Amino acid sequence: MVRDLPGITETEYLEALRNSLDAQGWDARHADAEASRLLTEVERWPVGAIVERFVDGLSVRALSDASIGRVPGRR
């Protein structure tokens, strides 16, 4: 999950989560509540944070260049 994806609405995110759970054989009935929980959890991280989930825990896997002020091609 990425903290912010321009052009993706909350409704589209919810639908993607439902489809993902369904495709993996998981019960998608609680997707709305799970999506709300995940969206609330990632609000504390900077835009562009790439967040991973392991069981019930979330952590930042990486930060996009935009979120940490890097300029492409500059070291």
mmCIF file of the N, C-alpha and C atoms, coordinates in Angstrom:
data_MODEL
# 
_entry.id   MODEL 
# 
loop_
_atom_site.group_PDB 
_atom_site.id 
_atom_site.type_symbol 
_atom_site.label_atom_id 
_atom_site.label_alt_id 
_atom_site.label_comp_id 
_atom_site.label_asym_id 
_atom_site.label_entity_id 
_atom_site.label_seq_id 
_atom_site.pdbx_PDB_ins_code 
_atom_site.Cartn_x 
_atom_site.Cartn_y 
_atom_site.Cartn_z 
_atom_site.occupancy 
_atom_site.B_iso_or_equiv 
_atom_site.pdbx_formal_charge 
_atom_site.auth_seq_id 
_atom_site.auth_comp_id 
_atom_site.auth_asym_id 
_atom_site.auth_atom_id 
_atom_site.pdbx_PDB_model_num 
ATOM 1   N N  . MET A 1 1  ? 0.845   -1.162  0.000   1.00 0.00 ? 1  MET A N  1 
ATOM 2   C CA . MET A 1 1  ? 0.000   0.000   0.000   1.00 0.00 ? 1  MET A CA 1 
ATOM 3   C C  . MET A 1 1  ? 0.892   1.227   0.000   1.00 0.00 ? 1  MET A C  1 
ATOM 4   N N  . VAL A 1 2  ? 0.513   2.220   -0.785  1.00 0.00 ? 2  VAL A N  1 
ATOM 5   C CA . VAL A 1 2  ? 1.229   3.486   -0.814  1.00 0.00 ? 2  VAL A CA 1 
ATOM 6   C C  . VAL A 1 2  ? 0.368   4.516   -0.110  1.00 0.00 ? 2  VAL A C  1 
ATOM 7   N N  . ARG A 1 3  ? 0.968   5.345   0.710   1.00 0.00 ? 3  ARG A N  1 
ATOM 8   C CA . ARG A 1 3  ? 0.242   6.322   1.540   1.00 0.00 ? 3  ARG A CA 1 
ATOM 9   C C  . ARG A 1 3  ? -0.708  7.185   0.728   1.00 0.00 ? 3  ARG A C  1 
ATOM 10  N N  . ASP A 1 4  ? -0.325  7.584   -0.474  1.00 0.00 ? 4  ASP A N  1 
ATOM 11  C CA . ASP A 1 4  ? -1.184  8.421   -1.298  1.00 0.00 ? 4  ASP A CA 1 
ATOM 12  C C  . ASP A 1 4  ? -0.923  8.094   -2.757  1.00 0.00 ? 4  ASP A C  1 
ATOM 13  N N  . LEU A 1 5  ? -1.972  7.801   -3.490  1.00 0.00 ? 5  LEU A N  1 
ATOM 14  C CA . LEU A 1 5  ? -1.847  7.555   -4.920  1.00 0.00 ? 5  LEU A CA 1 
ATOM 15  C C  . LEU A 1 5  ? -2.745  8.549   -5.642  1.00 0.00 ? 5  LEU A C  1 
ATOM 16  N N  . PRO A 1 6  ? -2.155  9.543   -6.295  1.00 0.00 ? 6  PRO A N  1 
ATOM 17  C CA . PRO A 1 6  ? -2.970  10.532  -7.001  1.00 0.00 ? 6  PRO A CA 1 
ATOM 18  C C  . PRO A 1 6  ? -3.899  9.851   -8.011  1.00 0.00 ? 6  PRO A C  1 
ATOM 19  N N  . GLY A 1 7  ? -5.139  10.293  -8.030  1.00 0.00 ? 7  GLY A N  1 
ATOM 20  C CA . GLY A 1 7  ? -6.102  9.751   -8.987  1.00 0.00 ? 7  GLY A CA 1 
ATOM 21  C C  . GLY A 1 7  ? -6.868  8.544   -8.489  1.00 0.00 ? 7  GLY A C  1 
ATOM 22  N N  . ILE A 1 8  ? -6.522  8.006   -7.327  1.00 0.00 ? 8  ILE A N  1 
ATOM 23  C CA . ILE A 1 8  ? -7.236  6.860   -6.757  1.00 0.00 ? 8  ILE A CA 1 
ATOM 24  C C  . ILE A 1 8  ? -8.134  7.376   -5.635  1.00 0.00 ? 8  ILE A C  1 
ATOM 25  N N  . THR A 1 9  ? -9.425  7.141   -5.782  1.00 0.00 ? 9  THR A N  1 
ATOM 26  C CA . THR A 1 9  ? -10.361 7.587   -4.750  1.00 0.00 ? 9  THR A CA 1 
ATOM 27  C C  . THR A 1 9  ? -10.476 6.531   -3.660  1.00 0.00 ? 9  THR A C  1 
ATOM 28  N N  . GLU A 1 10 ? -11.066 6.920   -2.535  1.00 0.00 ? 10 GLU A N  1 
ATOM 29  C CA . GLU A 1 10 ? -11.305 5.957   -1.460  1.00 0.00 ? 10 GLU A CA 1 
ATOM 30  C C  . GLU A 1 10 ? -12.204 4.823   -1.935  1.00 0.00 ? 10 GLU A C  1 
ATOM 31  N N  . THR A 1 11 ? -13.197 5.162   -2.747  1.00 0.00 ? 11 THR A N  1 
ATOM 32  C CA . THR A 1 11 ? -14.112 4.151   -3.286  1.00 0.00 ? 11 THR A CA 1 
ATOM 33  C C  . THR A 1 11 ? -13.360 3.160   -4.165  1.00 0.00 ? 11 THR A C  1 
ATOM 34  N N  . GLU A 1 12 ? -12.457 3.658   -5.000  1.00 0.00 ? 12 GLU A N  1 
ATOM 35  C CA . GLU A 1 12 ? -11.665 2.776   -5.861  1.00 0.00 ? 12 GLU A CA 1 
ATOM 36  C C  . GLU A 1 12 ? -10.724 1.905   -5.032  1.00 0.00 ? 12 GLU A C  1 
ATOM 37  N N  . TYR A 1 13 ? -10.157 2.478   -3.968  1.00 0.00 ? 13 TYR A N  1 
ATOM 38  C CA . TYR A 1 13 ? -9.295  1.698   -3.079  1.00 0.00 ? 13 TYR A CA 1 
ATOM 39  C C  . TYR A 1 13 ? -10.085 0.571   -2.424  1.00 0.00 ? 13 TYR A C  1 
ATOM 40  N N  . LEU A 1 14 ? -11.267 0.888   -1.945  1.00 0.00 ? 14 LEU A N  1 
ATOM 41  C CA . LEU A 1 14 ? -12.125 -0.112  -1.315  1.00 0.00 ? 14 LEU A CA 1 
ATOM 42  C C  . LEU A 1 14 ? -12.454 -1.234  -2.295  1.00 0.00 ? 14 LEU A C  1 
ATOM 43  N N  . GLU A 1 15 ? -12.793 -0.889  -3.515  1.00 0.00 ? 15 GLU A N  1 
ATOM 44  C CA . GLU A 1 15 ? -13.111 -1.893  -4.530  1.00 0.00 ? 15 GLU A CA 1 
ATOM 45  C C  . GLU A 1 15 ? -11.890 -2.763  -4.826  1.00 0.00 ? 15 GLU A C  1 
ATOM 46  N N  . ALA A 1 16 ? -10.713 -2.148  -4.913  1.00 0.00 ? 16 ALA A N  1 
ATOM 47  C CA . ALA A 1 16 ? -9.482  -2.905  -5.157  1.00 0.00 ? 16 ALA A CA 1 
ATOM 48  C C  . ALA A 1 16 ? -9.204  -3.865  -4.006  1.00 0.00 ? 16 ALA A C  1 
ATOM 49  N N  . LEU A 1 17 ? -9.421  -3.414  -2.772  1.00 0.00 ? 17 LEU A N  1 
ATOM 50  C CA . LEU A 1 17 ? -9.210  -4.275  -1.608  1.00 0.00 ? 17 LEU A CA 1 
ATOM 51  C C  . LEU A 1 17 ? -10.186 -5.443  -1.623  1.00 0.00 ? 17 LEU A C  1 
ATOM 52  N N  . ARG A 1 18 ? -11.447 -5.149  -1.907  1.00 0.00 ? 18 ARG A N  1 
ATOM 53  C CA . ARG A 1 18 ? -12.452 -6.221  -1.997  1.00 0.00 ? 18 ARG A CA 1 
ATOM 54  C C  . ARG A 1 18 ? -12.056 -7.257  -3.051  1.00 0.00 ? 18 ARG A C  1 
ATOM 55  N N  . ASN A 1 19 ? -11.679 -6.767  -4.234  1.00 0.00 ? 19 ASN A N  1 
ATOM 56  C CA . ASN A 1 19 ? -11.301 -7.671  -5.324  1.00 0.00 ? 19 ASN A CA 1 
ATOM 57  C C  . ASN A 1 19 ? -10.071 -8.494  -4.969  1.00 0.00 ? 19 ASN A C  1 
ATOM 58  N N  . SER A 1 20 ? -9.107  -7.868  -4.310  1.00 0.00 ? 20 SER A N  1 
ATOM 59  C CA . SER A 1 20 ? -7.892  -8.573  -3.909  1.00 0.00 ? 20 SER A CA 1 
ATOM 60  C C  . SER A 1 20 ? -8.203  -9.682  -2.911  1.00 0.00 ? 20 SER A C  1 
ATOM 61  N N  . LEU A 1 21 ? -8.995  -9.354  -1.895  1.00 0.00 ? 21 LEU A N  1 
ATOM 62  C CA . LEU A 1 21 ? -9.366  -10.369 -0.897  1.00 0.00 ? 21 LEU A CA 1 
ATOM 63  C C  . LEU A 1 21 ? -10.121 -11.521 -1.547  1.00 0.00 ? 21 LEU A C  1 
ATOM 64  N N  . ASP A 1 22 ? -11.058 -11.180 -2.414  1.00 0.00 ? 22 ASP A N  1 
ATOM 65  C CA . ASP A 1 22 ? -11.853 -12.197 -3.102  1.00 0.00 ? 22 ASP A CA 1 
ATOM 66  C C  . ASP A 1 22 ? -10.968 -13.090 -3.978  1.00 0.00 ? 22 ASP A C  1 
ATOM 67  N N  . ALA A 1 23 ? -10.051 -12.487 -4.721  1.00 0.00 ? 23 ALA A N  1 
ATOM 68  C CA . ALA A 1 23 ? -9.164  -13.247 -5.608  1.00 0.00 ? 23 ALA A CA 1 
ATOM 69  C C  . ALA A 1 23 ? -8.247  -14.190 -4.836  1.00 0.00 ? 23 ALA A C  1 
ATOM 70  N N  . GLN A 1 24 ? -7.916  -13.819 -3.594  1.00 0.00 ? 24 GLN A N  1 
ATOM 71  C CA . GLN A 1 24 ? -7.050  -14.651 -2.765  1.00 0.00 ? 24 GLN A CA 1 
ATOM 72  C C  . GLN A 1 24 ? -7.823  -15.689 -1.958  1.00 0.00 ? 24 GLN A C  1 
ATOM 73  N N  . GLY A 1 25 ? -9.149  -15.687 -2.130  1.00 0.00 ? 25 GLY A N  1 
ATOM 74  C CA . GLY A 1 25 ? -9.970  -16.665 -1.428  1.00 0.00 ? 25 GLY A CA 1 
ATOM 75  C C  . GLY A 1 25 ? -10.351 -16.262 -0.016  1.00 0.00 ? 25 GLY A C  1 
ATOM 76  N N  . TRP A 1 26 ? -10.131 -14.992 0.352   1.00 0.00 ? 26 TRP A N  1 
ATOM 77  C CA . TRP A 1 26 ? -10.485 -14.504 1.681   1.00 0.00 ? 26 TRP A CA 1 
ATOM 78  C C  . TRP A 1 26 ? -11.903 -13.952 1.673   1.00 0.00 ? 26 TRP A C  1 
ATOM 79  N N  . ASP A 1 27 ? -12.516 -13.916 2.826   1.00 0.00 ? 27 ASP A N  1 
ATOM 80  C CA . ASP A 1 27 ? -13.854 -13.360 2.982   1.00 0.00 ? 27 ASP A CA 1 
ATOM 81  C C  . ASP A 1 27 ? -13.774 -11.838 2.850   1.00 0.00 ? 27 ASP A C  1 
ATOM 82  N N  . ALA A 1 28 ? -14.433 -11.289 1.848   1.00 0.00 ? 28 ALA A N  1 
ATOM 83  C CA . ALA A 1 28 ? -14.363 -9.852  1.585   1.00 0.00 ? 28 ALA A CA 1 
ATOM 84  C C  . ALA A 1 28 ? -15.491 -9.072  2.262   1.00 0.00 ? 28 ALA A C  1 
ATOM 85  N N  . ARG A 1 29 ? -16.286 -9.733  3.091   1.00 0.00 ? 29 ARG A N  1 
ATOM 86  C CA . ARG A 1 29 ? -17.417 -9.052  3.745   1.00 0.00 ? 29 ARG A CA 1 
ATOM 87  C C  . ARG A 1 29 ? -16.978 -7.919  4.661   1.00 0.00 ? 29 ARG A C  1 
ATOM 88  N N  . HIS A 1 30 ? -15.784 -8.006  5.194   1.00 0.00 ? 30 HIS A N  1 
ATOM 89  C CA . HIS A 1 30 ? -15.314 -6.989  6.142   1.00 0.00 ? 30 HIS A CA 1 
ATOM 90  C C  . HIS A 1 30 ? -14.329 -6.009  5.499   1.00 0.00 ? 30 HIS A C  1 
ATOM 91  N N  . ALA A 1 31 ? -14.320 -5.976  4.171   1.00 0.00 ? 31 ALA A N  1 
ATOM 92  C CA . ALA A 1 31 ? -13.373 -5.114  3.456   1.00 0.00 ? 31 ALA A CA 1 
ATOM 93  C C  . ALA A 1 31 ? -13.575 -3.638  3.787   1.00 0.00 ? 31 ALA A C  1 
ATOM 94  N N  . ASP A 1 32 ? -14.823 -3.204  3.959   1.00 0.00 ? 32 ASP A N  1 
ATOM 95  C CA . ASP A 1 32 ? -15.081 -1.791  4.274   1.00 0.00 ? 32 ASP A CA 1 
ATOM 96  C C  . ASP A 1 32 ? -14.401 -1.394  5.587   1.00 0.00 ? 32 ASP A C  1 
ATOM 97  N N  . ALA A 1 33 ? -14.586 -2.199  6.609   1.00 0.00 ? 33 ALA A N  1 
ATOM 98  C CA . ALA A 1 33 ? -13.993 -1.910  7.916   1.00 0.00 ? 33 ALA A CA 1 
ATOM 99  C C  . ALA A 1 33 ? -12.468 -1.978  7.845   1.00 0.00 ? 33 ALA A C  1 
ATOM 100 N N  . GLU A 1 34 ? -11.949 -2.956  7.114   1.00 0.00 ? 34 GLU A N  1 
ATOM 101 C CA . GLU A 1 34 ? -10.493 -3.099  6.984   1.00 0.00 ? 34 GLU A CA 1 
ATOM 102 C C  . GLU A 1 34 ? -9.903  -1.909  6.232   1.00 0.00 ? 34 GLU A C  1 
ATOM 103 N N  . ALA A 1 35 ? -10.567 -1.479  5.170   1.00 0.00 ? 35 ALA A N  1 
ATOM 104 C CA . ALA A 1 35 ? -10.090 -0.324  4.404   1.00 0.00 ? 35 ALA A CA 1 
ATOM 105 C C  . ALA A 1 35 ? -10.068 0.922   5.281   1.00 0.00 ? 35 ALA A C  1 
ATOM 106 N N  . SER A 1 36 ? -11.112 1.135   6.056   1.00 0.00 ? 36 SER A N  1 
ATOM 107 C CA . SER A 1 36 ? -11.160 2.293   6.959   1.00 0.00 ? 36 SER A CA 1 
ATOM 108 C C  . SER A 1 36 ? -10.030 2.238   7.976   1.00 0.00 ? 36 SER A C  1 
ATOM 109 N N  . ARG A 1 37 ? -9.787  1.057   8.533   1.00 0.00 ? 37 ARG A N  1 
ATOM 110 C CA . ARG A 1 37 ? -8.714  0.886   9.511   1.00 0.00 ? 37 ARG A CA 1 
ATOM 111 C C  . ARG A 1 37 ? -7.358  1.191   8.881   1.00 0.00 ? 37 ARG A C  1 
ATOM 112 N N  . LEU A 1 38 ? -7.117  0.646   7.691   1.00 0.00 ? 38 LEU A N  1 
ATOM 113 C CA . LEU A 1 38 ? -5.834  0.859   7.025   1.00 0.00 ? 38 LEU A CA 1 
ATOM 114 C C  . LEU A 1 38 ? -5.636  2.328   6.665   1.00 0.00 ? 38 LEU A C  1 
ATOM 115 N N  . LEU A 1 39 ? -6.676  2.968   6.141   1.00 0.00 ? 39 LEU A N  1 
ATOM 116 C CA . LEU A 1 39 ? -6.565  4.380   5.782   1.00 0.00 ? 39 LEU A CA 1 
ATOM 117 C C  . LEU A 1 39 ? -6.281  5.246   7.007   1.00 0.00 ? 39 LEU A C  1 
ATOM 118 N N  . THR A 1 40 ? -6.894  4.920   8.122   1.00 0.00 ? 40 THR A N  1 
ATOM 119 C CA . THR A 1 40 ? -6.650  5.658   9.364   1.00 0.00 ? 40 THR A CA 1 
ATOM 120 C C  . THR A 1 40 ? -5.216  5.444   9.844   1.00 0.00 ? 40 THR A C  1 
ATOM 121 N N  . GLU A 1 41 ? -4.740  4.206   9.772   1.00 0.00 ? 41 GLU A N  1 
ATOM 122 C CA . GLU A 1 41 ? -3.383  3.883   10.234  1.00 0.00 ? 41 GLU A CA 1 
ATOM 123 C C  . GLU A 1 41 ? -2.309  4.614   9.440   1.00 0.00 ? 41 GLU A C  1 
ATOM 124 N N  . VAL A 1 42 ? -2.457  4.689   8.107   1.00 0.00 ? 42 VAL A N  1 
ATOM 125 C CA . VAL A 1 42 ? -1.385  5.254   7.287   1.00 0.00 ? 42 VAL A CA 1 
ATOM 126 C C  . VAL A 1 42 ? -1.379  6.778   7.266   1.00 0.00 ? 42 VAL A C  1 
ATOM 127 N N  . GLU A 1 43 ? -2.398  7.418   7.826   1.00 0.00 ? 43 GLU A N  1 
ATOM 128 C CA . GLU A 1 43 ? -2.432  8.886   7.860   1.00 0.00 ? 43 GLU A CA 1 
ATOM 129 C C  . GLU A 1 43 ? -1.248  9.481   8.606   1.00 0.00 ? 43 GLU A C  1 
ATOM 130 N N  . ARG A 1 44 ? -0.646  8.731   9.515   1.00 0.00 ? 44 ARG A N  1 
ATOM 131 C CA . ARG A 1 44 ? 0.461   9.274   10.315  1.00 0.00 ? 44 ARG A CA 1 
ATOM 132 C C  . ARG A 1 44 ? 1.787   9.291   9.561   1.00 0.00 ? 44 ARG A C  1 
ATOM 133 N N  . TRP A 1 45 ? 1.854   8.612   8.423   1.00 0.00 ? 45 TRP A N  1 
ATOM 134 C CA . TRP A 1 45 ? 3.087   8.573   7.642   1.00 0.00 ? 45 TRP A CA 1 
ATOM 135 C C  . TRP A 1 45 ? 3.053   9.586   6.511   1.00 0.00 ? 45 TRP A C  1 
ATOM 136 N N  . PRO A 1 46 ? 4.228   9.972   6.000   1.00 0.00 ? 46 PRO A N  1 
ATOM 137 C CA . PRO A 1 46 ? 4.257   10.986  4.944   1.00 0.00 ? 46 PRO A CA 1 
ATOM 138 C C  . PRO A 1 46 ? 3.661   10.462  3.636   1.00 0.00 ? 46 PRO A C  1 
ATOM 139 N N  . VAL A 1 47 ? 3.154   11.401  2.841   1.00 0.00 ? 47 VAL A N  1 
ATOM 140 C CA . VAL A 1 47 ? 2.653   11.049  1.516   1.00 0.00 ? 47 VAL A CA 1 
ATOM 141 C C  . VAL A 1 47 ? 3.789   10.394  0.746   1.00 0.00 ? 47 VAL A C  1 
ATOM 142 N N  . GLY A 1 48 ? 3.503   9.308   0.056   1.00 0.00 ? 48 GLY A N  1 
ATOM 143 C CA . GLY A 1 48 ? 4.514   8.581   -0.701  1.00 0.00 ? 48 GLY A CA 1 
ATOM 144 C C  . GLY A 1 48 ? 5.140   7.432   0.062   1.00 0.00 ? 48 GLY A C  1 
ATOM 145 N N  . ALA A 1 49 ? 4.814   7.292   1.349   1.00 0.00 ? 49 ALA A N  1 
ATOM 146 C CA . ALA A 1 49 ? 5.347   6.164   2.123   1.00 0.00 ? 49 ALA A CA 1 
ATOM 147 C C  . ALA A 1 49 ? 4.771   4.869   1.563   1.00 0.00 ? 49 ALA A C  1 
ATOM 148 N N  . ILE A 1 50 ? 5.627   3.892   1.370   1.00 0.00 ? 50 ILE A N  1 
ATOM 149 C CA . ILE A 1 50 ? 5.194   2.573   0.906   1.00 0.00 ? 50 ILE A CA 1 
ATOM 150 C C  . ILE A 1 50 ? 5.083   1.707   2.145   1.00 0.00 ? 50 ILE A C  1 
ATOM 151 N N  . VAL A 1 51 ? 3.859   1.318   2.447   1.00 0.00 ? 51 VAL A N  1 
ATOM 152 C CA . VAL A 1 51 ? 3.542   0.643   3.702   1.00 0.00 ? 51 VAL A CA 1 
ATOM 153 C C  . VAL A 1 51 ? 3.292   -0.831  3.435   1.00 0.00 ? 51 VAL A C  1 
ATOM 154 N N  . GLU A 1 52 ? 3.879   -1.685  4.261   1.00 0.00 ? 52 GLU A N  1 
ATOM 155 C CA . GLU A 1 52 ? 3.634   -3.117  4.137   1.00 0.00 ? 52 GLU A CA 1 
ATOM 156 C C  . GLU A 1 52 ? 2.928   -3.625  5.381   1.00 0.00 ? 52 GLU A C  1 
ATOM 157 N N  . ARG A 1 53 ? 2.195   -4.695  5.181   1.00 0.00 ? 53 ARG A N  1 
ATOM 158 C CA . ARG A 1 53 ? 1.447   -5.293  6.284   1.00 0.00 ? 53 ARG A CA 1 
ATOM 159 C C  . ARG A 1 53 ? 1.971   -6.696  6.517   1.00 0.00 ? 53 ARG A C  1 
ATOM 160 N N  . PHE A 1 54 ? 2.216   -7.030  7.769   1.00 0.00 ? 54 PHE A N  1 
ATOM 161 C CA . PHE A 1 54 ? 2.596   -8.383  8.152   1.00 0.00 ? 54 PHE A CA 1 
ATOM 162 C C  . PHE A 1 54 ? 1.683   -8.790  9.289   1.00 0.00 ? 54 PHE A C  1 
ATOM 163 N N  . VAL A 1 55 ? 0.793   -9.720  9.028   1.00 0.00 ? 55 VAL A N  1 
ATOM 164 C CA . VAL A 1 55 ? -0.253  -10.146 9.947   1.00 0.00 ? 55 VAL A CA 1 
ATOM 165 C C  . VAL A 1 55 ? -1.099  -8.913  10.282  1.00 0.00 ? 55 VAL A C  1 
ATOM 166 N N  . ASP A 1 56 ? -1.040  -8.413  11.511  1.00 0.00 ? 56 ASP A N  1 
ATOM 167 C CA . ASP A 1 56 ? -1.825  -7.236  11.871  1.00 0.00 ? 56 ASP A CA 1 
ATOM 168 C C  . ASP A 1 56 ? -0.983  -5.978  12.039  1.00 0.00 ? 56 ASP A C  1 
ATOM 169 N N  . GLY A 1 57 ? 0.309   -6.071  11.756  1.00 0.00 ? 57 GLY A N  1 
ATOM 170 C CA . GLY A 1 57 ? 1.183   -4.913  11.925  1.00 0.00 ? 57 GLY A CA 1 
ATOM 171 C C  . GLY A 1 57 ? 1.484   -4.220  10.612  1.00 0.00 ? 57 GLY A C  1 
ATOM 172 N N  . LEU A 1 58 ? 1.656   -2.911  10.665  1.00 0.00 ? 58 LEU A N  1 
ATOM 173 C CA . LEU A 1 58 ? 2.019   -2.115  9.499   1.00 0.00 ? 58 LEU A CA 1 
ATOM 174 C C  . LEU A 1 58 ? 3.358   -1.444  9.759   1.00 0.00 ? 58 LEU A C  1 
ATOM 175 N N  . SER A 1 59 ? 4.163   -1.329  8.697   1.00 0.00 ? 59 SER A N  1 
ATOM 176 C CA . SER A 1 59 ? 5.419   -0.596  8.817   1.00 0.00 ? 59 SER A CA 1 
ATOM 177 C C  . SER A 1 59 ? 5.753   0.029   7.474   1.00 0.00 ? 59 SER A C  1 
ATOM 178 N N  . VAL A 1 60 ? 6.590   1.058   7.498   1.00 0.00 ? 60 VAL A N  1 
ATOM 179 C CA . VAL A 1 60 ? 7.016   1.713   6.270   1.00 0.00 ? 60 VAL A CA 1 
ATOM 180 C C  . VAL A 1 60 ? 8.151   0.898   5.670   1.00 0.00 ? 60 VAL A C  1 
ATOM 181 N N  . ARG A 1 61 ? 7.938   0.419   4.449   1.00 0.00 ? 61 ARG A N  1 
ATOM 182 C CA . ARG A 1 61 ? 8.968   -0.339  3.739   1.00 0.00 ? 61 ARG A CA 1 
ATOM 183 C C  . ARG A 1 61 ? 9.950   0.613   3.064   1.00 0.00 ? 61 ARG A C  1 
ATOM 184 N N  . ALA A 1 62 ? 9.433   1.708   2.512   1.00 0.00 ? 62 ALA A N  1 
ATOM 185 C CA . ALA A 1 62 ? 10.277  2.665   1.799   1.00 0.00 ? 62 ALA A CA 1 
ATOM 186 C C  . ALA A 1 62 ? 9.547   3.993   1.695   1.00 0.00 ? 62 ALA A C  1 
ATOM 187 N N  . LEU A 1 63 ? 10.302  5.029   1.358   1.00 0.00 ? 63 LEU A N  1 
ATOM 188 C CA . LEU A 1 63 ? 9.723   6.332   1.070   1.00 0.00 ? 63 LEU A CA 1 
ATOM 189 C C  . LEU A 1 63 ? 10.018  6.648   -0.382  1.00 0.00 ? 63 LEU A C  1 
ATOM 190 N N  . SER A 1 64 ? 9.038   7.170   -1.081  1.00 0.00 ? 64 SER A N  1 
ATOM 191 C CA . SER A 1 64 ? 9.269   7.547   -2.470  1.00 0.00 ? 64 SER A CA 1 
ATOM 192 C C  . SER A 1 64 ? 10.210  8.742   -2.503  1.00 0.00 ? 64 SER A C  1 
ATOM 193 N N  . ASP A 1 65 ? 10.867  8.927   -3.625  1.00 0.00 ? 65 ASP A N  1 
ATOM 194 C CA . ASP A 1 65 ? 11.780  10.062  -3.767  1.00 0.00 ? 65 ASP A CA 1 
ATOM 195 C C  . ASP A 1 65 ? 11.071  11.381  -3.492  1.00 0.00 ? 65 ASP A C  1 
ATOM 196 N N  . ALA A 1 66 ? 9.829   11.515  -3.932  1.00 0.00 ? 66 ALA A N  1 
ATOM 197 C CA . ALA A 1 66 ? 9.093   12.769  -3.754  1.00 0.00 ? 66 ALA A CA 1 
ATOM 198 C C  . ALA A 1 66 ? 8.876   13.079  -2.280  1.00 0.00 ? 66 ALA A C  1 
ATOM 199 N N  . SER A 1 67 ? 8.651   12.045  -1.488  1.00 0.00 ? 67 SER A N  1 
ATOM 200 C CA . SER A 1 67 ? 8.314   12.295  -0.089  1.00 0.00 ? 67 SER A CA 1 
ATOM 201 C C  . SER A 1 67 ? 9.523   12.661  0.767   1.00 0.00 ? 67 SER A C  1 
ATOM 202 N N  . ILE A 1 68 ? 10.738  12.411  0.271   1.00 0.00 ? 68 ILE A N  1 
ATOM 203 C CA . ILE A 1 68 ? 11.913  12.756  1.073   1.00 0.00 ? 68 ILE A CA 1 
ATOM 204 C C  . ILE A 1 68 ? 12.769  13.826  0.396   1.00 0.00 ? 68 ILE A C  1 
ATOM 205 N N  . GLY A 1 69 ? 12.251  14.425  -0.658  1.00 0.00 ? 69 GLY A N  1 
ATOM 206 C CA . GLY A 1 69 ? 12.906  15.569  -1.277  1.00 0.00 ? 69 GLY A CA 1 
ATOM 207 C C  . GLY A 1 69 ? 14.076  15.254  -2.184  1.00 0.00 ? 69 GLY A C  1 
ATOM 208 N N  . ARG A 1 70 ? 14.219  14.031  -2.641  1.00 0.00 ? 70 ARG A N  1 
ATOM 209 C CA . ARG A 1 70 ? 15.305  13.711  -3.566  1.00 0.00 ? 70 ARG A CA 1 
ATOM 210 C C  . ARG A 1 70 ? 15.017  14.306  -4.934  1.00 0.00 ? 70 ARG A C  1 
ATOM 211 N N  . VAL A 1 71 ? 16.073  14.659  -5.612  1.00 0.00 ? 71 VAL A N  1 
ATOM 212 C CA . VAL A 1 71 ? 15.957  15.143  -6.979  1.00 0.00 ? 71 VAL A CA 1 
ATOM 213 C C  . VAL A 1 71 ? 16.538  14.065  -7.875  1.00 0.00 ? 71 VAL A C  1 
ATOM 214 N N  . PRO A 1 72 ? 15.754  13.558  -8.848  1.00 0.00 ? 72 PRO A N  1 
ATOM 215 C CA . PRO A 1 72 ? 16.266  12.504  -9.736  1.00 0.00 ? 72 PRO A CA 1 
ATOM 216 C C  . PRO A 1 72 ? 17.578  12.922  -10.395 1.00 0.00 ? 72 PRO A C  1 
ATOM 217 N N  . GLY A 1 73 ? 18.539  12.023  -10.426 1.00 0.00 ? 73 GLY A N  1 
ATOM 218 C CA . GLY A 1 73 ? 19.816  12.272  -11.062 1.00 0.00 ? 73 GLY A CA 1 
ATOM 219 C C  . GLY A 1 73 ? 20.837  12.992  -10.183 1.00 0.00 ? 73 GLY A C  1 
ATOM 220 N N  . ARG A 1 74 ? 20.438  13.422  -9.001  1.00 0.00 ? 74 ARG A N  1 
ATOM 221 C CA . ARG A 1 74 ? 21.355  14.126  -8.101  1.00 0.00 ? 74 ARG A CA 1 
ATOM 222 C C  . ARG A 1 74 ? 21.671  13.218  -6.919  1.00 0.00 ? 74 ARG A C  1 
ATOM 223 N N  . ARG A 1 75 ? 22.925  13.168  -6.520  1.00 0.00 ? 75 ARG A N  1 
ATOM 224 C CA . ARG A 1 75 ? 23.320  12.319  -5.390  1.00 0.00 ? 75 ARG A CA 1 
ATOM 225 C C  . ARG A 1 75 ? 23.681  13.135  -4.193  1.00 0.00 ? 75 ARG A C  1 
# 
